[in-house]
Amino acid sequence: MVSAAQITTLIKEAIPGAQVRVEDPYNDGQHFTAIVIAEQFAGQTMIKQHRLVNDALKSYLDDGSIHALQLKTYSPEQWQQAQVQVI
């Protein structure tokens, strides 16, 4: 079983400087939600952003340790714009 803390560490190691929040909403160690904000995402499509994160978690995704990952990725600028739209 993998923890939210382990996922956070893997993402931060793969994407230096990223701000990462991972939660296990069902407390089952298999279904996770994540928000990742990283400068490396600037100018990248959402698919490319998600691939960067998924590559960091590849072994856990491949072996089924992570059954589901609801992922939201943003560049810092995109995050700032998203926060303005919410308010």
C-alpha positions as CSV (number, residue, x, y, z in Angstrom):
1,M,0.0,0.0,0.0
2,V,1.3,3.5,-0.9
3,S,0.7,6.6,1.1
4,A,-0.1,10.2,0.1
5,A,3.2,11.2,1.6
6,Q,5.1,8.8,-0.6
7,I,3.3,10.0,-3.7
8,T,4.1,13.6,-2.7
9,T,7.8,12.8,-2.3
10,L,8.0,11.0,-5.7
11,I,6.3,13.9,-7.5
12,K,8.6,16.5,-5.8
13,E,11.7,14.4,-6.7
14,A,10.6,14.2,-10.3
15,I,9.5,17.8,-10.6
16,P,11.8,19.9,-8.5
17,G,10.2,23.0,-7.0
18,A,6.7,21.7,-7.5
19,Q,4.0,22.5,-5.0
20,V,2.1,19.2,-4.3
21,R,-1.0,18.3,-2.4
22,V,-2.0,14.7,-2.3
23,E,-5.0,13.3,-0.5
24,D,-6.4,9.8,0.1
25,P,-10.1,10.7,0.3
26,Y,-11.2,7.1,1.0
27,N,-8.3,6.2,3.3
28,D,-7.8,3.0,1.4
29,G,-4.3,3.7,0.1
30,Q,-5.4,3.1,-3.5
31,H,-7.5,6.1,-4.6
32,F,-5.9,9.5,-4.5
33,T,-6.5,13.1,-5.5
34,A,-3.5,15.4,-6.3
35,I,-3.0,19.0,-7.2
36,V,0.5,19.8,-8.6
37,I,1.7,23.3,-9.4
38,A,5.0,23.6,-11.2
39,E,6.9,26.0,-13.4
40,Q,7.8,23.1,-15.7
41,F,4.1,23.0,-16.7
42,A,4.2,26.4,-18.3
43,G,3.4,26.2,-22.0
44,Q,2.7,22.4,-21.8
45,T,-0.6,20.8,-22.7
46,M,-2.6,19.2,-19.9
47,I,-1.7,15.8,-21.3
48,K,2.0,16.6,-21.1
49,Q,1.6,17.9,-17.6
50,H,-0.2,14.8,-16.5
51,R,2.4,12.6,-18.2
52,L,5.2,14.2,-16.2
53,V,3.3,13.4,-13.0
54,N,2.4,9.9,-14.1
55,D,6.0,9.1,-15.1
56,A,7.0,9.9,-11.5
57,L,4.4,7.4,-10.3
58,K,4.9,4.8,-13.0
59,S,5.9,1.8,-10.9
60,Y,2.9,2.3,-8.5
61,L,0.5,2.8,-11.4
62,D,1.8,-0.2,-13.3
63,D,1.7,-2.6,-10.3
64,G,-1.8,-1.4,-9.3
65,S,-0.7,0.1,-6.0
66,I,-2.4,3.3,-7.2
67,H,-5.7,2.2,-8.5
68,A,-7.0,5.7,-9.3
69,L,-5.5,9.2,-9.3
70,Q,-7.6,12.3,-9.8
71,L,-5.0,14.8,-11.0
72,K,-5.1,18.5,-11.5
73,T,-2.0,20.2,-12.8
74,Y,-1.2,23.9,-13.2
75,S,1.6,26.2,-14.0
76,P,1.9,29.0,-11.3
77,E,0.2,31.4,-13.8
78,Q,-2.6,28.9,-14.4
79,W,-3.1,28.3,-10.7
80,Q,-3.3,32.1,-10.1
81,Q,-5.9,32.4,-12.8
82,A,-7.9,29.5,-11.4
83,Q,-8.0,31.0,-8.0
84,V,-9.2,34.3,-9.3
85,Q,-12.0,32.6,-11.2
86,V,-13.1,30.7,-8.1
87,I,-13.5,33.8,-6.0
